[in-house]
């Protein structure tokens, strides 16, 4: 699909004047990134509104000790909240985006979208909706860390990745899983070996194949997961 097609699907697009629509289209660019590319965002960098045209990425934070924790993941047509955080006062994010596959991002520059949003309540509402959605996902991550046992966190993560990739065989190393969950590789390896022993998964080098998790470790309708189409 063309840039125009993606932009026209934004809920505020039809509230813009013809000139605003043309300006938005002309200023919007597509950026391509190879798998494993990392893009860093902080309070001093405003990259505008990002739409995932194609691919799969994760947004994470890194502690002073170097441990990572995935906040949320994005796939086709998703909007990235971090790119618009600079439009709101007193909101600071120091985050990294990692391309989990080859990636095409549609980026609307900050100066374009910020000016339009000043007089357009529909754009402001869209930003608010994105903020609420991403905050909900981050709060779910915190809930998992604080209140859930690690075996359930790991099982839900694996099922979530299967939904994102449309495959029960995941191309993930134990180190990569640990990075997502903010854990140590040794802890992940030990739990995966337990899962394999119980018949929940099979393990091969760089591959994890999901078999059959017991009911207490399965996803529910309230679990934050989205199937990639």
Secondary structure, DSSP 8 states (H G I E B T S, - for coil): --HHHHHHTSTTGGGS-HHHHHHHHHH-EEEEE-TT-EEEE-TT----EEEEEE--EEEEEE-TTS-EEEEEEE-TT-EEGGGGGGGSTT----EEEEESS-EEEEEE-HHHHHHHHTT-HHHHHHHHHHHHHHHHHHHHHHHHHHHS-HHHHHHHHHHHHHHHHT-SEE---HHHHHHHHT--HHHHHHHHHHHHHHTSEEEETTEEEE----GGGS--TTS------
